[in-house]
Amino acid sequence: MGVPKRRTSKTRKNKRRSIWGQMAAPSLVECPQCHQLKQNHRVCPKCGYYKGREVIKVAE
């Protein structure tokens, strides 16, 4: 079984853990049906349309 030769320093450990703070928020685009913001390549949660077709029924 492999055993580390040296202890991982605090700086190296913290650099590895800090990547989550640097991740960008998901990009938003305008829905062509209802003009609300939605995530790219996903069904619009407001109207239920994706690529011009109604995929899910949304109760209004």
N, CA, C and O atoms as a CHARMM CRD file, in Angstrom:
* protein
*
  240
    1    1 MET  N      0.83900  -1.18200   0.00000 PROA 1      0.00000
    2    1 MET  CA     0.00000   0.00000   0.00000 PROA 1      0.00000
    3    1 MET  C      0.88400   1.24500   0.00000 PROA 1      0.00000
    4    1 MET  O      1.86400   1.31200   0.74200 PROA 1      0.00000
    5    2 GLY  N      0.54400   2.21900  -0.82200 PROA 2      0.00000
    6    2 GLY  CA     1.36000   3.42800  -0.90800 PROA 2      0.00000
    7    2 GLY  C      1.17700   4.32600   0.29900 PROA 2      0.00000
    8    2 GLY  O      0.06100   4.56200   0.76100 PROA 2      0.00000
    9    3 VAL  N      2.29600   4.82000   0.79500 PROA 3      0.00000
   10    3 VAL  CA     2.28400   5.71400   1.95100 PROA 3      0.00000
   11    3 VAL  C      2.99600   6.99800   1.53900 PROA 3      0.00000
   12    3 VAL  O      4.06700   6.91800   0.93600 PROA 3      0.00000
   13    4 PRO  N      2.44200   8.19800   1.84200 PROA 4      0.00000
   14    4 PRO  CA     3.11100   9.43900   1.46600 PROA 4      0.00000
   15    4 PRO  C      4.46300   9.56300   2.15700 PROA 4      0.00000
   16    4 PRO  O      4.60700   9.24400   3.33700 PROA 4      0.00000
   17    5 LYS  N      5.45700  10.03500   1.39400 PROA 5      0.00000
   18    5 LYS  CA     6.80300  10.17800   1.94800 PROA 5      0.00000
   19    5 LYS  C      6.89100  11.40600   2.84200 PROA 5      0.00000
   20    5 LYS  O      7.59000  11.40100   3.85600 PROA 5      0.00000
   21    6 ARG  N      6.16900  12.46600   2.45200 PROA 6      0.00000
   22    6 ARG  CA     6.20500  13.69600   3.23700 PROA 6      0.00000
   23    6 ARG  C      4.77900  14.15300   3.55800 PROA 6      0.00000
   24    6 ARG  O      3.82400  13.82900   2.85200 PROA 6      0.00000
   25    7 ARG  N      4.67500  14.90100   4.62400 PROA 7      0.00000
   26    7 ARG  CA     3.39000  15.45100   5.02300 PROA 7      0.00000
   27    7 ARG  C      2.98100  16.55200   4.03600 PROA 7      0.00000
   28    7 ARG  O      3.82600  17.32200   3.57900 PROA 7      0.00000
   29    8 THR  N      1.68200  16.62400   3.71000 PROA 8      0.00000
   30    8 THR  CA     1.18100  17.68300   2.83200 PROA 8      0.00000
   31    8 THR  C      1.13500  18.98500   3.62600 PROA 8      0.00000
   32    8 THR  O      0.55500  19.03700   4.71100 PROA 8      0.00000
   33    9 SER  N      1.75200  20.04000   3.07700 PROA 9      0.00000
   34    9 SER  CA     1.80700  21.30500   3.78800 PROA 9      0.00000
   35    9 SER  C      0.43500  21.97200   3.83100 PROA 9      0.00000
   36    9 SER  O     -0.45100  21.64100   3.04300 PROA 9      0.00000
   37   10 LYS  N      0.27200  22.90800   4.75200 PROA 10     0.00000
   38   10 LYS  CA    -1.00000  23.63200   4.88200 PROA 10     0.00000
   39   10 LYS  C     -1.29900  24.43400   3.61200 PROA 10     0.00000
   40   10 LYS  O     -2.44700  24.51900   3.17700 PROA 10     0.00000
   41   11 THR  N     -0.25500  25.01600   3.02700 PROA 11     0.00000
   42   11 THR  CA    -0.44600  25.81300   1.82200 PROA 11     0.00000
   43   11 THR  C     -0.92500  24.95200   0.66400 PROA 11     0.00000
   44   11 THR  O     -1.85700  25.32100  -0.05000 PROA 11     0.00000
   45   12 ARG  N     -0.28700  23.80900   0.48100 PROA 12     0.00000
   46   12 ARG  CA    -0.66900  22.91200  -0.61200 PROA 12     0.00000
   47   12 ARG  C     -2.08800  22.39600  -0.41000 PROA 12     0.00000
   48   12 ARG  O     -2.86100  22.32100  -1.36600 PROA 12     0.00000
   49   13 LYS  N     -2.43500  22.04400   0.80700 PROA 13     0.00000
   50   13 LYS  CA    -3.77500  21.55900   1.13300 PROA 13     0.00000
   51   13 LYS  C     -4.81000  22.64800   0.86400 PROA 13     0.00000
   52   13 LYS  O     -5.85900  22.37100   0.28200 PROA 13     0.00000
   53   14 ASN  N     -4.52700  23.87700   1.27900 PROA 14     0.00000
   54   14 ASN  CA    -5.48900  24.96800   1.10700 PROA 14     0.00000
   55   14 ASN  C     -5.63400  25.37500  -0.35400 PROA 14     0.00000
   56   14 ASN  O     -6.72200  25.76800  -0.77500 PROA 14     0.00000
   57   15 LYS  N     -4.55100  25.28800  -1.14000 PROA 15     0.00000
   58   15 LYS  CA    -4.64800  25.57500  -2.57100 PROA 15     0.00000
   59   15 LYS  C     -5.55600  24.56600  -3.26000 PROA 15     0.00000
   60   15 LYS  O     -6.33500  24.92700  -4.14300 PROA 15     0.00000
   61   16 ARG  N     -5.45600  23.31800  -2.86300 PROA 16     0.00000
   62   16 ARG  CA    -6.29100  22.27700  -3.44800 PROA 16     0.00000
   63   16 ARG  C     -7.75800  22.48800  -3.08900 PROA 16     0.00000
   64   16 ARG  O     -8.64000  22.25600  -3.91600 PROA 16     0.00000
   65   17 ARG  N     -8.01800  22.91800  -1.88900 PROA 17     0.00000
   66   17 ARG  CA    -9.40500  23.09600  -1.43300 PROA 17     0.00000
   67   17 ARG  C    -10.03400  24.39200  -1.91800 PROA 17     0.00000
   68   17 ARG  O    -11.25900  24.51400  -1.91000 PROA 17     0.00000
   69   18 SER  N     -9.23500  25.35800  -2.33700 PROA 18     0.00000
   70   18 SER  CA    -9.76700  26.68100  -2.67600 PROA 18     0.00000
   71   18 SER  C    -10.35500  26.74700  -4.07800 PROA 18     0.00000
   72   18 SER  O    -10.93800  27.76900  -4.43900 PROA 18     0.00000
   73   19 ILE  N    -10.22400  25.69800  -4.87800 PROA 19     0.00000
   74   19 ILE  CA   -10.69800  25.74000  -6.26600 PROA 19     0.00000
   75   19 ILE  C    -12.21500  25.93400  -6.32800 PROA 19     0.00000
   76   19 ILE  O    -12.71800  26.48600  -7.30700 PROA 19     0.00000
   77   20 TRP  N    -12.95500  25.49300  -5.30600 PROA 20     0.00000
   78   20 TRP  CA   -14.41800  25.62600  -5.32400 PROA 20     0.00000
   79   20 TRP  C    -14.85500  27.07100  -5.25200 PROA 20     0.00000
   80   20 TRP  O    -15.91200  27.42600  -5.77400 PROA 20     0.00000
   81   21 GLY  N    -14.05600  27.91200  -4.61200 PROA 21     0.00000
   82   21 GLY  CA   -14.38500  29.33000  -4.54200 PROA 21     0.00000
   83   21 GLY  C    -14.14500  30.05200  -5.85300 PROA 21     0.00000
   84   21 GLY  O    -14.66800  31.14800  -6.05400 PROA 21     0.00000
   85   22 GLN  N    -13.36400  29.46200  -6.75300 PROA 22     0.00000
   86   22 GLN  CA   -13.01800  30.10000  -8.01500 PROA 22     0.00000
   87   22 GLN  C    -13.94100  29.70000  -9.15300 PROA 22     0.00000
   88   22 GLN  O    -13.84900  30.26800 -10.24200 PROA 22     0.00000
   89   23 MET  N    -14.83000  28.74000  -8.93100 PROA 23     0.00000
   90   23 MET  CA   -15.71500  28.27800 -10.00000 PROA 23     0.00000
   91   23 MET  C    -16.72700  29.36600 -10.35500 PROA 23     0.00000
   92   23 MET  O    -17.25400  30.05400  -9.48100 PROA 23     0.00000
   93   24 ALA  N    -16.98700  29.50700 -11.65200 PROA 24     0.00000
   94   24 ALA  CA   -17.91600  30.53000 -12.12900 PROA 24     0.00000
   95   24 ALA  C    -19.36200  30.06100 -11.95600 PROA 24     0.00000
   96   24 ALA  O    -19.64700  28.86300 -11.96700 PROA 24     0.00000
   97   25 ALA  N    -20.25300  31.01400 -11.79900 PROA 25     0.00000
   98   25 ALA  CA   -21.67900  30.70300 -11.70800 PROA 25     0.00000
   99   25 ALA  C    -22.17100  30.23700 -13.08000 PROA 25     0.00000
  100   25 ALA  O    -21.58800  30.61800 -14.09500 PROA 25     0.00000
  101   26 PRO  N    -23.22500  29.42700 -13.13600 PROA 26     0.00000
  102   26 PRO  CA   -23.72100  28.96000 -14.44000 PROA 26     0.00000
  103   26 PRO  C    -24.23000  30.13100 -15.27700 PROA 26     0.00000
  104   26 PRO  O    -24.85000  31.06000 -14.76100 PROA 26     0.00000
  105   27 SER  N    -23.95700  30.06500 -16.57200 PROA 27     0.00000
  106   27 SER  CA   -24.38000  31.14700 -17.45800 PROA 27     0.00000
  107   27 SER  C    -25.88200  31.04700 -17.71700 PROA 27     0.00000
  108   27 SER  O    -26.43600  29.95100 -17.80300 PROA 27     0.00000
  109   28 LEU  N    -26.52200  32.18300 -17.83800 PROA 28     0.00000
  110   28 LEU  CA   -27.96600  32.24400 -18.05600 PROA 28     0.00000
  111   28 LEU  C    -28.24800  32.84300 -19.42800 PROA 28     0.00000
  112   28 LEU  O    -27.55000  33.75500 -19.87100 PROA 28     0.00000
  113   29 VAL  N    -29.26900  32.32900 -20.09200 PROA 29     0.00000
  114   29 VAL  CA   -29.70500  32.84300 -21.38500 PROA 29     0.00000
  115   29 VAL  C    -31.20200  33.13500 -21.30900 PROA 29     0.00000
  116   29 VAL  O    -31.89600  32.66700 -20.40700 PROA 29     0.00000
  117   30 GLU  N    -31.68000  33.91000 -22.26600 PROA 30     0.00000
  118   30 GLU  CA   -33.09300  34.27300 -22.28100 PROA 30     0.00000
  119   30 GLU  C    -33.90000  33.19700 -22.99700 PROA 30     0.00000
  120   30 GLU  O    -33.51200  32.74200 -24.07300 PROA 30     0.00000
  121   31 CYS  N    -35.00600  32.79300 -22.41300 PROA 31     0.00000
  122   31 CYS  CA   -35.90000  31.81400 -23.02600 PROA 31     0.00000
  123   31 CYS  C    -36.60100  32.48100 -24.22000 PROA 31     0.00000
  124   31 CYS  O    -37.14400  33.57500 -24.06900 PROA 31     0.00000
  125   32 PRO  N    -36.60100  31.84900 -25.39600 PROA 32     0.00000
  126   32 PRO  CA   -37.25600  32.46500 -26.55500 PROA 32     0.00000
  127   32 PRO  C    -38.77700  32.50200 -26.44600 PROA 32     0.00000
  128   32 PRO  O    -39.41100  33.28800 -27.14900 PROA 32     0.00000
  129   33 GLN  N    -39.38700  31.67600 -25.58900 PROA 33     0.00000
  130   33 GLN  CA   -40.84300  31.63500 -25.45200 PROA 33     0.00000
  131   33 GLN  C    -41.34900  32.70300 -24.47900 PROA 33     0.00000
  132   33 GLN  O    -42.18700  33.53100 -24.83500 PROA 33     0.00000
  133   34 CYS  N    -40.82700  32.67400 -23.24100 PROA 34     0.00000
  134   34 CYS  CA   -41.36400  33.56800 -22.20300 PROA 34     0.00000
  135   34 CYS  C    -40.39400  34.68800 -21.81900 PROA 34     0.00000
  136   34 CYS  O    -40.74200  35.54500 -21.00600 PROA 34     0.00000
  137   35 HSD  N    -39.19100  34.69700 -22.38500 PROA 35     0.00000
  138   35 HSD  CA   -38.18500  35.73700 -22.17200 PROA 35     0.00000
  139   35 HSD  C    -37.71100  35.83600 -20.72300 PROA 35     0.00000
  140   35 HSD  O    -37.28600  36.90100 -20.27600 PROA 35     0.00000
  141   36 GLN  N    -37.78400  34.73400 -20.00000 PROA 36     0.00000
  142   36 GLN  CA   -37.22200  34.67900 -18.64800 PROA 36     0.00000
  143   36 GLN  C    -35.82400  34.08900 -18.74000 PROA 36     0.00000
  144   36 GLN  O    -35.50600  33.40600 -19.71300 PROA 36     0.00000
  145   37 LEU  N    -34.97800  34.34300 -17.73300 PROA 37     0.00000
  146   37 LEU  CA   -33.64000  33.77500 -17.72700 PROA 37     0.00000
  147   37 LEU  C    -33.69600  32.30800 -17.32500 PROA 37     0.00000
  148   37 LEU  O    -34.42000  31.92500 -16.40500 PROA 37     0.00000
  149   38 LYS  N    -32.91200  31.49200 -18.03800 PROA 38     0.00000
  150   38 LYS  CA   -32.83700  30.07000 -17.74500 PROA 38     0.00000
  151   38 LYS  C    -31.41400  29.60800 -18.01400 PROA 38     0.00000
  152   38 LYS  O    -30.64200  30.32100 -18.65600 PROA 38     0.00000
  153   39 GLN  N    -31.05700  28.41200 -17.52700 PROA 39     0.00000
  154   39 GLN  CA   -29.74200  27.86100 -17.80000 PROA 39     0.00000
  155   39 GLN  C    -29.69300  27.34000 -19.23100 PROA 39     0.00000
  156   39 GLN  O    -30.70200  26.90900 -19.78900 PROA 39     0.00000
  157   40 ASN  N    -28.50600  27.38800 -19.80600 PROA 40     0.00000
  158   40 ASN  CA   -28.29200  26.93900 -21.17400 PROA 40     0.00000
  159   40 ASN  C    -28.54500  25.43800 -21.29000 PROA 40     0.00000
  160   40 ASN  O    -28.18400  24.68300 -20.38700 PROA 40     0.00000
  161   41 HSD  N    -29.15900  24.99300 -22.38800 PROA 41     0.00000
  162   41 HSD  CA   -29.40700  23.57500 -22.69200 PROA 41     0.00000
  163   41 HSD  C    -30.28600  22.89300 -21.64400 PROA 41     0.00000
  164   41 HSD  O    -30.10100  21.71000 -21.35800 PROA 41     0.00000
  165   42 ARG  N    -31.22600  23.61600 -21.07800 PROA 42     0.00000
  166   42 ARG  CA   -32.14400  23.03800 -20.10100 PROA 42     0.00000
  167   42 ARG  C    -33.55500  23.54100 -20.36100 PROA 42     0.00000
  168   42 ARG  O    -33.75000  24.58300 -20.98700 PROA 42     0.00000
  169   43 VAL  N    -34.52600  22.80100 -19.88000 PROA 43     0.00000
  170   43 VAL  CA   -35.92900  23.18700 -20.02800 PROA 43     0.00000
  171   43 VAL  C    -36.18000  24.43700 -19.18900 PROA 43     0.00000
  172   43 VAL  O    -35.67800  24.55700 -18.07100 PROA 43     0.00000
  173   44 CYS  N    -36.94900  25.35200 -19.73200 PROA 44     0.00000
  174   44 CYS  CA   -37.29400  26.57600 -19.00000 PROA 44     0.00000
  175   44 CYS  C    -38.22800  26.21400 -17.84800 PROA 44     0.00000
  176   44 CYS  O    -39.27000  25.60100 -18.08200 PROA 44     0.00000
  177   45 PRO  N    -37.88500  26.57600 -16.61500 PROA 45     0.00000
  178   45 PRO  CA   -38.75700  26.22900 -15.49100 PROA 45     0.00000
  179   45 PRO  C    -40.05300  27.04500 -15.45700 PROA 45     0.00000
  180   45 PRO  O    -41.01200  26.63900 -14.80200 PROA 45     0.00000
  181   46 LYS  N    -40.09700  28.17700 -16.14400 PROA 46     0.00000
  182   46 LYS  CA   -41.29500  29.02900 -16.12100 PROA 46     0.00000
  183   46 LYS  C    -42.36900  28.54800 -17.10000 PROA 46     0.00000
  184   46 LYS  O    -43.55000  28.48600 -16.75700 PROA 46     0.00000
  185   47 CYS  N    -41.93900  28.20400 -18.34300 PROA 47     0.00000
  186   47 CYS  CA   -42.93900  27.83000 -19.35400 PROA 47     0.00000
  187   47 CYS  C    -42.86600  26.36200 -19.76000 PROA 47     0.00000
  188   47 CYS  O    -43.82200  25.85200 -20.34600 PROA 47     0.00000
  189   48 GLY  N    -41.77300  25.66800 -19.47300 PROA 48     0.00000
  190   48 GLY  CA   -41.66600  24.24200 -19.78100 PROA 48     0.00000
  191   48 GLY  C    -41.25400  23.93000 -21.20700 PROA 48     0.00000
  192   48 GLY  O    -41.39000  22.78900 -21.64900 PROA 48     0.00000
  193   49 TYR  N    -40.75100  24.92000 -21.94200 PROA 49     0.00000
  194   49 TYR  CA   -40.35800  24.71200 -23.33200 PROA 49     0.00000
  195   49 TYR  C    -38.86300  24.48100 -23.44800 PROA 49     0.00000
  196   49 TYR  O    -38.07700  25.01200 -22.66300 PROA 49     0.00000
  197   50 TYR  N    -38.47400  23.66800 -24.45100 PROA 50     0.00000
  198   50 TYR  CA   -37.07600  23.45800 -24.79900 PROA 50     0.00000
  199   50 TYR  C    -36.99000  23.26400 -26.30000 PROA 50     0.00000
  200   50 TYR  O    -37.65500  22.38600 -26.85100 PROA 50     0.00000
  201   51 LYS  N    -36.18600  24.06700 -26.96300 PROA 51     0.00000
  202   51 LYS  CA   -36.01000  24.03200 -28.42100 PROA 51     0.00000
  203   51 LYS  C    -37.34000  24.15300 -29.15500 PROA 51     0.00000
  204   51 LYS  O    -37.57100  23.45000 -30.13900 PROA 51     0.00000
  205   52 GLY  N    -38.21800  25.04500 -28.68400 PROA 52     0.00000
  206   52 GLY  CA   -39.47700  25.30100 -29.36500 PROA 52     0.00000
  207   52 GLY  C    -40.57700  24.30300 -29.12100 PROA 52     0.00000
  208   52 GLY  O    -41.67200  24.45100 -29.66400 PROA 52     0.00000
  209   53 ARG  N    -40.31600  23.26900 -28.30500 PROA 53     0.00000
  210   53 ARG  CA   -41.35200  22.25500 -28.01800 PROA 53     0.00000
  211   53 ARG  C    -41.67400  22.29300 -26.54100 PROA 53     0.00000
  212   53 ARG  O    -40.80300  22.55700 -25.71200 PROA 53     0.00000
  213   54 GLU  N    -42.94300  22.02400 -26.21000 PROA 54     0.00000
  214   54 GLU  CA   -43.31500  21.92800 -24.79700 PROA 54     0.00000
  215   54 GLU  C    -42.90300  20.54900 -24.29000 PROA 54     0.00000
  216   54 GLU  O    -43.39100  19.52700 -24.77100 PROA 54     0.00000
  217   55 VAL  N    -42.00300  20.53500 -23.31800 PROA 55     0.00000
  218   55 VAL  CA   -41.45600  19.28100 -22.80400 PROA 55     0.00000
  219   55 VAL  C    -42.17400  18.87200 -21.51400 PROA 55     0.00000
  220   55 VAL  O    -42.48900  17.69900 -21.31500 PROA 55     0.00000
  221   56 ILE  N    -42.42700  19.84700 -20.64800 PROA 56     0.00000
  222   56 ILE  CA   -43.14500  19.56100 -19.39400 PROA 56     0.00000
  223   56 ILE  C    -44.31600  20.52900 -19.27300 PROA 56     0.00000
  224   56 ILE  O    -44.27000  21.65900 -19.75900 PROA 56     0.00000
  225   57 LYS  N    -45.35500  20.05700 -18.61800 PROA 57     0.00000
  226   57 LYS  CA   -46.52300  20.91900 -18.37400 PROA 57     0.00000
  227   57 LYS  C    -46.28900  21.67500 -17.05900 PROA 57     0.00000
  228   57 LYS  O    -45.98900  21.07500 -16.02700 PROA 57     0.00000
  229   58 VAL  N    -46.43100  22.99800 -17.12300 PROA 58     0.00000
  230   58 VAL  CA   -46.22900  23.84300 -15.95300 PROA 58     0.00000
  231   58 VAL  C    -47.58400  24.38700 -15.52200 PROA 58     0.00000
  232   58 VAL  O    -48.28800  25.00900 -16.31800 PROA 58     0.00000
  233   59 ALA  N    -47.94800  24.15800 -14.27500 PROA 59     0.00000
  234   59 ALA  CA   -49.21900  24.69400 -13.75100 PROA 59     0.00000
  235   59 ALA  C    -49.05200  26.19300 -13.52700 PROA 59     0.00000
  236   59 ALA  O    -48.08700  26.63300 -12.90200 PROA 59     0.00000
  237   60 GLU  N    -50.00000  26.97100 -14.04100 PROA 60     0.00000
  238   60 GLU  CA   -49.91800  28.42000 -13.89500 PROA 60     0.00000
  239   60 GLU  C    -50.95900  28.94000 -12.94000 PROA 60     0.00000
  240   60 GLU  O    -51.03100  30.14500 -12.70000 PROA 60     0.00000
